[in-house]
Amino acid sequence: MALDKLLSGAPARDDLVVDGDGRYSTEQVESRIRAVAAALSARGVAPGDRVAFRLPVGVDAVVAYRACWRIGAVAVALHPAAGSHQMNEALAQARPVVTIAGPDFPPTDGVRPLALDDLTAAPDAAPGGPGSESTTAGTDAAIMFTSGSTGAPRGVIHTHGSLAYKIIQLTEAHGLTPDDCALVPSPLAHVAGLLHGVLIPPALGAKTVLMPRWDPEAALALIERESVTYMVGPPTLFTTLMDCDGFDPRRAATLRMISCGGTGVTPAFCRRAAATLDVVVKRSYGSTEAPTIATSRFDDPTDKMILTDGRAFGDARLQVADDGELWVSGPELARGYLDPADTRTAFVDGWFRTGDLATVEDGWVTVTGRLGDRIIRSGENISATEVEQHLEAHPAVLAAAAVAEPDDRLGERVAAFVVAPDGFDLTACREWFARRGAARFITPERIEVVEELPVLASGKVDRMKLQARLMDPSGSSAGSDR
């Protein structure tokens, strides 16, 4: 089913989207969608064309997605925290016909973005009904970017069918109804933000509360004021919420369920959150390519919710290859990447190779590690290769290796080992990454200067030895924010 038709069929309400001080009814959101869709059409955007946007978490990003779908265009979501380097890479891959952005759009190569407020049209120019008639389940709907093994971001292509299927499955798994309310601090360029900020609540006629920036005390106030019932995100959100100065469990009394993915979702965290917030806490597993491919039902056994990463639902399937890598399959899978070579490598005969190590027992999956060099910082996927490329471009750095360092608050953070005979410290690193237009969240938070990098017999960097060295206080250090 075309997404805009699915979303437009939900019951209307006066508070469909809450964005800061703004409260938008179904009709107000629909009016904005019509205006932007008509303006895009007037600029020559046709079905199948790509429209990129870089907007903060808010109603404008919701409207941008749905205006694209209204006319059959493909929404290309760019991370609001992306720097110019990531922006140039993403735009070069996607080649959108129009780019929409807020006032803080970083400098890019030859791109002159439009402001969403400038996209207006006369009422009689607005498309008549929801959804382009040319849109089918197999039509491309959205492109989101995730870290790639070569350092360049990978453009992940989802169809209307893959996202519509995920709406149905997660609604059932989470036990959601029109009476629910989601608090969404995730960027809407993330698949979690797309699902819970743009798709699932509006498809039910439920309320969505959007936060452009995570602030635990502000979040607590929103939960209390808006009667928020569920949240999805990394553990750091809920840890900081429970630890903030104004926390009182009575202020979060309407919360009934939280779903967490990524690193740091330990049984101890789950038990603490369940007891402190008096909610159902469950682990979930997924990626941009395979959104929430495994989770628990809201009424599954508690030990399964907190000791495993869930089970597959509907037509989704899981299997573990001989080398321990988890492969997944199902209607929610993306159809591939913008780069056909990446697609051939990762998508094999209807299966997606996740790059994660896992066990599957009686259908319940537990992720045990990773095959690749990915670092997951507070839900953000970071390519170690991309970090290393930035470091090795610095004239003082001869070689570099980035690894994940465990962090109680973030799950993991970026640590880097560099060969720099003339010295290189954390301040120099931060200044360099800023100059190169790198996103702040990929900038290393710990720098270790070494004489040489350890290597395996294959000649590759021994990342396990470097991670072990992070825990060894005798290792030389040239700076850390600890």
LOTIDREN-142065 format. One record per residue (C-alpha): x, y, z; residue in one letter. Coordinates in steps of 0.1 Angstrom, whole numbers, padded with zeros to 4 digits, always signed. Layout:
N
XYZA
...
This chain:
482
+0000+0000+0000M
+0012+0036-0007A
+0023+0051+0026L
+0005+0084+0022D
-0028+0066+0015K
-0022+0044+0046L
-0015+0074+0068L
-0044+0095+0054S
-0069+0068+0063G
-0064+0072+0101A
-0089+0089+0124P
-0084+0126+0126A
-0073+0143+0159R
-0065+0178+0172D
-0030+0169+0184D
-0015+0146+0158L
+0019+0161+0162V
+0034+0180+0191V
+0065+0199+0182D
+0079+0223+0209G
+0052+0248+0216D
+0034+0239+0184G
+0004+0215+0184R
-0007+0204+0149Y
-0041+0188+0141S
-0045+0162+0114T
-0060+0189+0091E
-0031+0213+0098Q
-0006+0187+0089V
-0026+0177+0058E
-0027+0214+0047S
+0011+0217+0049R
+0015+0184+0030I
-0007+0197+0002R
+0011+0230-0001A
+0046+0215-0002V
+0036+0187-0025A
+0021+0212-0049A
+0052+0234-0048A
+0074+0204-0055L
+0052+0195-0085S
+0054+0230-0097A
+0092+0228-0097R
+0090+0198-0119G
+0094+0170-0094V
+0079+0139-0109A
+0071+0104-0096P
+0104+0085-0089G
+0124+0117-0085D
+0145+0121-0054R
+0140+0150-0030V
+0166+0154-0002A
+0160+0172+0030F
+0181+0180+0061R
+0157+0192+0088L
+0156+0189+0126P
+0133+0166+0144V
+0100+0183+0140G
+0068+0187+0120V
+0086+0201+0090D
+0105+0168+0085A
+0072+0148+0088V
+0057+0171+0062V
+0087+0167+0039A
+0084+0129+0039Y
+0047+0129+0033R
+0048+0156+0006A
+0072+0135-0013C
+0050+0104-0010W
+0019+0125-0020R
+0034+0130-0055I
+0053+0097-0058G
+0087+0111-0051A
+0114+0094-0031V
+0123+0111+0003A
+0161+0113+0008V
+0165+0119+0046A
+0198+0135+0056L
+0209+0135+0093H
+0204+0169+0109P
+0238+0166+0126A
+0257+0156+0094A
+0287+0177+0086G
+0297+0189+0051S
+0318+0158+0044H
+0289+0134+0050Q
+0265+0157+0032M
+0287+0158+0000N
+0290+0120+0000E
+0253+0115+0005A
+0241+0140-0021L
+0267+0127-0046A
+0252+0092-0042Q
+0215+0102-0042A
+0216+0129-0068R
+0183+0146-0057P
+0164+0170-0080V
+0156+0192-0051V
+0172+0197-0017T
+0154+0212+0013I
+0172+0224+0044A
+0171+0246+0074G
+0192+0277+0080P
+0222+0257+0094D
+0228+0237+0063F
+0266+0230+0061P
+0286+0242+0031P
+0284+0216+0003T
+0297+0212-0033D
+0274+0231-0055G
+0242+0226-0036V
+0218+0255-0030R
+0190+0242-0007P
+0155+0255-0005L
+0139+0265+0027A
+0107+0245+0034L
+0088+0278+0041D
+0096+0289+0006D
+0078+0259-0009L
+0043+0273-0011T
+0016+0271-0037A
-0018+0284-0045A
-0047+0262-0032P
-0059+0253-0066D
-0025+0239-0075A
-0025+0214-0047A
-0027+0177-0057P
-0062+0164-0051G
-0060+0132-0031G
-0035+0113-0009P
-0009+0092-0027G
+0003+0092-0063S
-0016+0068-0085E
+0017+0055-0098S
+0028+0044-0064T
+0028+0006-0056T
+0042-0015-0028A
+0074-0019-0048G
+0079+0018-0055T
+0109+0034-0037D
+0098+0055-0008A
+0128+0066+0013A
+0166+0066+0012I
+0184+0068+0046M
+0221+0067+0051F
+0241+0044+0074T
+0279+0038+0079S
+0297+0018+0052G
+0328-0004+0054S
+0347+0019+0031T
+0340+0050+0052G
+0315+0065+0027A
+0279+0064+0039P
+0256+0038+0023R
+0223+0049+0009G
+0197+0024+0020V
+0166+0022-0002I
+0132+0013+0013H
+0100+0008-0006T
+0064+0017+0003H
+0058-0020+0008G
+0087-0026+0032S
+0078+0003+0054L
+0040-0004+0054A
+0047-0040+0065Y
+0068-0027+0094K
+0040-0004+0105I
+0016-0034+0108I
+0041-0057+0125Q
+0054-0032+0151L
+0019-0021+0159T
+0010-0057+0168E
+0042-0064+0186A
+0041-0033+0208H
+0003-0036+0213G
-0003+0000+0201L
-0037+0017+0198T
-0049+0052+0189P
-0048+0060+0226D
-0010+0057+0227D
+0015+0086+0225C
+0051+0083+0214A
+0079+0106+0225L
+0105+0107+0197V
+0139+0123+0202P
+0155+0102+0174S
+0164+0120+0142P
+0137+0114+0116L
+0165+0105+0092A
+0170+0073+0114H
+0149+0043+0107V
+0136+0044+0144A
+0127+0081+0140G
+0110+0074+0107L
+0090+0045+0121L
+0079+0061+0154H
+0079+0098+0144G
+0064+0097+0109V
+0047+0064+0103L
+0033+0043+0131I
+0014+0068+0154P
-0001+0087+0124P
-0012+0054+0108A
-0031+0046+0140L
-0044+0081+0146G
-0022+0083+0177A
-0002+0113+0190K
+0035+0119+0183T
+0056+0142+0205V
+0088+0153+0187L
+0120+0165+0204M
+0147+0181+0183P
+0174+0176+0210R
+0175+0152+0239W
+0171+0168+0273D
+0161+0145+0301P
+0144+0171+0322E
+0125+0185+0292A
+0116+0149+0283A
+0102+0142+0317L
+0081+0174+0315A
+0068+0162+0281L
+0060+0127+0293I
+0040+0142+0321E
+0022+0169+0301R
+0014+0149+0270E
+0007+0115+0287S
+0034+0097+0267V
+0029+0059+0268T
+0059+0045+0249Y
+0094+0053+0238M
+0120+0036+0215V
+0157+0044+0218G
+0192+0035+0231P
+0196+0029+0269P
+0213+0063+0274T
+0180+0080+0270L
+0164+0062+0298F
+0195+0062+0321T
+0197+0100+0318T
+0160+0103+0323L
+0161+0083+0356M
+0192+0101+0368D
+0180+0137+0361C
+0175+0161+0390D
+0138+0164+0386G
+0130+0127+0382F
+0100+0114+0401D
+0084+0082+0389P
+0050+0097+0394R
+0058+0122+0366R
+0063+0093+0342A
+0033+0073+0354A
+0017+0071+0319T
+0047+0053+0304L
+0039+0016+0299R
+0066+0004+0275M
+0101+0011+0263I
+0120-0007+0236S
+0158-0005+0234C
+0184-0015+0209G
+0221-0012+0204G
+0249-0017+0228T
+0244-0013+0265G
+0210-0030+0267V
+0221-0052+0296T
+0198-0072+0319P
+0208-0049+0348A
+0197-0019+0328F
+0164-0036+0318C
+0156-0045+0354R
+0165-0011+0367R
+0143+0007+0341A
+0114-0017+0346A
+0115-0012+0384A
+0121+0025+0384T
+0097+0035+0356L
+0072+0006+0363D
+0071-0002+0326V
+0076-0032+0302V
+0112-0030+0291V
+0123-0051+0261K
+0153-0054+0239R
+0150-0051+0201S
+0173-0058+0172Y
+0174-0043+0138G
+0192-0019+0114S
+0185+0006+0087T
+0184-0022+0062E
+0162-0045+0084A
+0142-0024+0108P
+0134-0040+0141T
+0137-0075+0126I
+0135-0090+0160A
+0117-0079+0192T
+0093-0092+0219S
+0056-0089+0221R
+0045-0067+0249F
+0032-0098+0267D
+0061-0122+0262D
+0079-0137+0292P
+0100-0111+0310T
+0132-0131+0309D
+0130-0134+0271K
+0125-0096+0268M
+0157-0088+0288I
+0180-0118+0282L
+0175-0120+0244T
+0172-0095+0215D
+0137-0108+0206G
+0123-0130+0180R
+0111-0126+0144A
+0075-0118+0136F
+0053-0124+0106G
+0072-0136+0076D
+0107-0125+0089A
+0133-0152+0092R
+0166-0156+0110L
+0196-0179+0104Q
+0232-0181+0116V
+0259-0188+0090A
+0288-0211+0096D
+0310-0182+0107D
+0284-0171+0133G
+0271-0141+0112E
+0233-0135+0115L
+0214-0134+0082W
+0179-0121+0081V
+0150-0121+0056S
+0115-0107+0055G
+0092-0082+0038P
+0106-0053+0059E
+0141-0056+0043L
+0153-0027+0022A
+0155-0035-0015R
+0193-0027-0014G
+0218+0002-0015Y
+0223+0030-0039L
+0256+0013-0048D
+0249-0019-0067P
+0282-0034-0056A
+0272-0030-0019D
+0239-0046-0027T
+0254-0076-0043R
+0277-0081-0012T
+0251-0077+0015A
+0219-0089+0000F
+0221-0126-0011V
+0192-0146-0025D
+0167-0126-0004G
+0188-0126+0028W
+0206-0096+0043F
+0240-0103+0058R
+0239-0082+0090T
+0276-0083+0099G
+0266-0092+0135D
+0275-0123+0153L
+0245-0140+0170A
+0230-0172+0184T
+0194-0182+0177V
+0177-0206+0202E
+0141-0217+0198D
+0136-0186+0176G
+0150-0161+0201W
+0181-0142+0189V
+0210-0129+0210T
+0236-0107+0194V
+0270-0115+0207T
+0294-0093+0187G
+0302-0078+0153R
+0322-0090+0123L
+0329-0055+0111G
+0344-0023+0124D
+0312-0005+0133R
+0310+0016+0165I
+0276+0023+0179I
+0275+0055+0200R
+0242+0062+0215S
+0224+0046+0186G
+0245+0062+0159E
+0263+0038+0136N
+0299+0050+0130I
+0323+0035+0106S
+0358+0031+0121A
+0372+0034+0085T
+0356+0068+0081E
+0372+0080+0114V
+0406+0066+0103E
+0404+0083+0070Q
+0399+0117+0087H
+0428+0110+0111L
+0452+0099+0085E
+0446+0130+0064A
+0461+0151+0092H
+0498+0159+0085P
+0509+0148+0120A
+0493+0114+0118V
+0511+0085+0100L
+0486+0058+0107A
+0454+0055+0127A
+0430+0029+0140A
+0396+0036+0156A
+0379+0012+0180V
+0348+0011+0202A
+0354+0019+0238E
+0327+0007+0263P
+0308+0036+0279D
+0282+0034+0306D
+0262+0063+0293R
+0266+0060+0255L
+0270+0022+0251G
+0302+0028+0231E
+0323+0058+0222R
+0350+0064+0196V
+0386+0058+0207A
+0415+0062+0183A
+0451+0050+0183F
+0475+0071+0162V
+0511+0069+0151V
+0522+0106+0154A
+0559+0111+0162P
+0555+0148+0166D
+0525+0145+0189G
+0487+0146+0184F
+0462+0152+0211D
+0424+0154+0217L
+0422+0191+0211T
+0440+0189+0178A
+0418+0160+0168C
+0386+0179+0175R
+0398+0210+0157E
+0408+0188+0127W
+0375+0170+0125F
+0356+0203+0127A
+0377+0218+0099R
+0370+0188+0077R
+0332+0191+0082G
+0329+0157+0101A
+0299+0152+0123A
+0306+0157+0160R
+0293+0122+0169F
+0321+0105+0148I
+0349+0127+0164T
+0371+0106+0187P
+0366+0111+0224E
+0399+0095+0233R
+0432+0096+0216I
+0461+0073+0223E
+0495+0079+0207V
+0515+0047+0199V
+0548+0039+0182E
+0531+0014+0159E
+0498-0003+0154L
+0496-0040+0162P
+0487-0062+0132V
+0474-0097+0127L
+0491-0123+0105A
+0469-0112+0077S
+0484-0077+0079G
+0452-0062+0093K
+0451-0041+0124V
+0445-0061+0155D
+0415-0043+0169R
+0410-0067+0198M
+0445-0060+0211K
+0438-0022+0209L
+0405-0025+0227Q
+0423-0045+0254A
+0449-0018+0257R
+0422+0007+0264L
+0416-0010+0297M
+0454-0011+0305D
+0464+0019+0325P
+0501+0014+0316S
+0494+0024+0280G
+0506+0058+0268S
+0479+0084+0265S
+0479+0117+0246A
+0444+0128+0257G
+0410+0118+0267S
+0379+0135+0279D
+0376+0112+0309R
